[in-house]
Amino acid sequence: MSFVINKKQILKNKEISGVILINGYHLPSRNHNFIIEDEIITNINITNKKLAHKFVFRAANKKYNKLLNYLTELFINDDDGDSSMSEVLNQIEKFREEVKRKYRKYLKQKELEEMATKLKFLQNEAKTKKLELYYQIKEEKSNYHSR
């Protein structure tokens, strides 16, 4: 696959005070620049949705799998049940917001639904476990006071 670095390309996007705003997926890098044909490129935006889908799917899937592993650890770890279930709910909501902001327009509907289904299941499990812990603590307090 070949590419061309075009420094004088005219884009049909908004221009504000000499800065061109490009709607597209910003390609992340670890050191915040890319070297292409001995030129340092600091900003790559992918405007083609089909091309961006591969990058976005990889990034979203990596974060999703990392989240699932973390949530599984929280479910298994029963040391502090109420706060761990609150953490599960917070992390799920945080991931959903990130998907809405960054990835939604590049991912396919089927992929979004698959992620949402699994997260909804984990969310419901966390809510029921949190309620069970609440009623268990309430019952223990009432038993303690009745003695």
Backbone torsions as a table, in degrees:
resi	resn	phi	psi	omega
1	MET	NA	124.9	-179.9
2	SER	-99.0	162.8	180.0
3	PHE	-145.3	161.6	-179.9
4	VAL	-131.5	133.6	173.2
5	ILE	-93.3	112.0	-177.6
6	ASN	-114.2	108.5	-176.7
7	LYS	-85.2	-12.4	-176.0
8	LYS	-114.9	24.1	-177.5
9	GLN	-71.6	135.2	177.9
10	ILE	-96.4	124.0	-177.8
11	LEU	-109.4	149.2	179.9
12	LYS	-95.4	60.0	178.2
13	ASN	-129.2	179.3	-177.9
14	LYS	-70.0	140.9	174.8
15	GLU	-123.4	119.7	-178.8
16	ILE	-120.8	117.9	178.8
17	SER	46.0	46.9	175.6
18	GLY	85.2	-5.8	179.9
19	VAL	-104.8	127.9	179.9
20	ILE	-92.3	125.7	177.1
21	LEU	-96.0	120.6	-178.3
22	ILE	-107.3	126.1	175.8
23	ASN	-83.0	118.5	179.6
24	GLY	175.8	179.4	179.4
25	TYR	-85.4	122.9	179.0
26	HIS	-78.9	118.0	-178.5
27	LEU	-75.3	115.6	-177.9
28	PRO	-79.5	154.1	173.5
29	SER	-143.2	157.6	-177.2
30	ARG	-69.8	-41.1	-176.9
31	ASN	-103.7	14.5	173.8
32	HIS	63.7	21.5	170.5
33	ASN	-157.5	160.3	178.6
34	PHE	-123.8	148.5	175.4
35	ILE	-113.0	114.6	-179.6
36	ILE	-127.5	122.2	-178.6
37	GLU	48.8	49.6	178.8
38	ASP	60.8	19.3	175.9
39	GLU	-113.1	138.9	176.8
40	ILE	-90.1	117.8	179.9
41	ILE	-107.5	123.6	-176.4
42	THR	-98.7	-12.8	-174.2
43	ASN	-146.9	118.0	174.9
44	ILE	-122.2	121.2	174.7
45	ASN	-113.4	127.0	178.4
46	ILE	-96.5	116.0	-176.8
47	THR	-95.6	-19.4	177.6
48	ASN	-78.5	118.0	-174.6
49	LYS	-65.9	-34.7	178.9
50	LYS	-66.4	-40.8	178.6
51	LEU	-71.2	-40.4	-179.6
52	ALA	-67.8	-28.5	-178.4
53	HIS	-56.1	-41.5	-178.5
54	LYS	-63.5	-43.2	179.6
55	PHE	-68.8	-44.3	-177.7
56	VAL	-66.7	-43.3	-179.4
57	PHE	-61.8	-41.9	179.3
58	ARG	-63.6	-45.7	-179.3
59	ALA	-66.4	-45.6	-178.6
60	ALA	-66.7	-40.9	-179.4
61	ASN	-66.2	-37.5	177.9
62	LYS	-63.8	-45.9	178.5
63	LYS	-66.3	-37.2	-179.8
64	TYR	-64.6	-46.9	179.2
65	ASN	-65.2	-37.9	176.5
66	LYS	-63.2	-41.6	177.8
67	LEU	-63.4	-44.1	179.8
68	LEU	-61.3	-41.3	178.0
69	ASN	-63.3	-43.5	179.6
70	TYR	-64.1	-43.8	-179.9
71	LEU	-65.8	-36.8	177.3
72	THR	-62.8	-42.3	176.8
73	GLU	-60.8	-41.5	-180.0
74	LEU	-66.2	-36.5	178.3
75	PHE	-68.8	-39.2	-178.5
76	ILE	-72.0	-39.2	-178.4
77	ASN	-76.4	108.5	-177.1
78	ASP	-101.8	20.8	-178.1
79	ASP	-63.5	-50.8	-179.2
80	ASP	-128.2	83.7	-170.6
81	GLY	-60.0	-48.3	-174.4
82	ASP	-66.3	-46.0	-178.6
83	SER	-71.9	-32.2	178.4
84	SER	-69.3	-34.7	177.6
85	MET	-71.4	-34.1	174.6
86	SER	-65.5	-38.6	177.0
87	GLU	-64.3	-39.5	177.0
88	VAL	-59.5	-48.1	-179.1
89	LEU	-63.9	-40.1	179.0
90	ASN	-65.6	-42.9	-179.6
91	GLN	-65.7	-38.3	177.8
92	ILE	-63.2	-45.8	-179.6
93	GLU	-65.6	-39.2	178.4
94	LYS	-62.0	-43.0	178.5
95	PHE	-65.7	-41.4	178.9
96	ARG	-60.9	-42.6	178.5
97	GLU	-64.7	-39.3	179.2
98	GLU	-65.2	-40.2	177.7
99	VAL	-64.0	-41.4	179.0
100	LYS	-61.9	-44.7	-176.4
101	ARG	-72.1	-46.6	-168.5
102	LYS	-100.0	-40.4	-163.2
103	TYR	-112.8	-17.1	-170.1
104	ARG	-55.4	-44.0	-174.2
105	LYS	-74.6	-9.2	-179.7
106	TYR	-106.1	-19.0	-179.8
107	LEU	-89.3	154.7	178.3
108	LYS	-80.1	153.9	-177.6
109	GLN	-59.3	-39.4	-179.3
110	LYS	-62.6	-41.9	179.6
111	GLU	-65.6	-41.6	178.2
112	LEU	-64.2	-41.9	-179.8
113	GLU	-65.9	-38.6	179.3
114	GLU	-63.6	-45.3	177.5
115	MET	-63.6	-44.2	-177.5
116	ALA	-63.5	-37.5	-179.2
117	THR	-63.9	-47.5	-179.8
118	LYS	-66.0	-40.7	179.6
119	LEU	-68.0	-35.9	178.4
120	LYS	-64.6	-39.8	177.3
121	PHE	-62.1	-47.8	179.3
122	LEU	-64.0	-36.6	178.8
123	GLN	-64.1	-44.7	178.6
124	ASN	-64.4	-40.2	177.7
125	GLU	-62.4	-42.5	179.9
126	ALA	-64.9	-40.9	179.2
127	LYS	-64.4	-44.1	-179.7
128	THR	-66.9	-39.6	179.0
129	LYS	-65.8	-38.5	178.2
130	LYS	-64.7	-42.0	177.5
131	LEU	-64.9	-42.1	178.2
132	GLU	-60.2	-42.9	178.6
133	LEU	-65.0	-39.5	178.9
134	TYR	-61.4	-48.2	-178.7
135	TYR	-69.1	-32.8	177.4
136	GLN	-65.5	-44.2	178.5
137	ILE	-66.2	-40.5	178.8
138	LYS	-63.1	-41.3	179.0
139	GLU	-66.9	-39.8	178.1
140	GLU	-63.6	-40.2	178.3
141	LYS	-65.5	-42.0	-179.8
142	SER	-67.5	-36.6	176.2
143	ASN	-67.2	-36.6	179.9
144	TYR	-67.5	-41.7	-177.9
145	HIS	-74.0	-24.9	-178.1
146	SER	-80.5	-11.5	179.8
147	ARG	-75.2	NA	NA
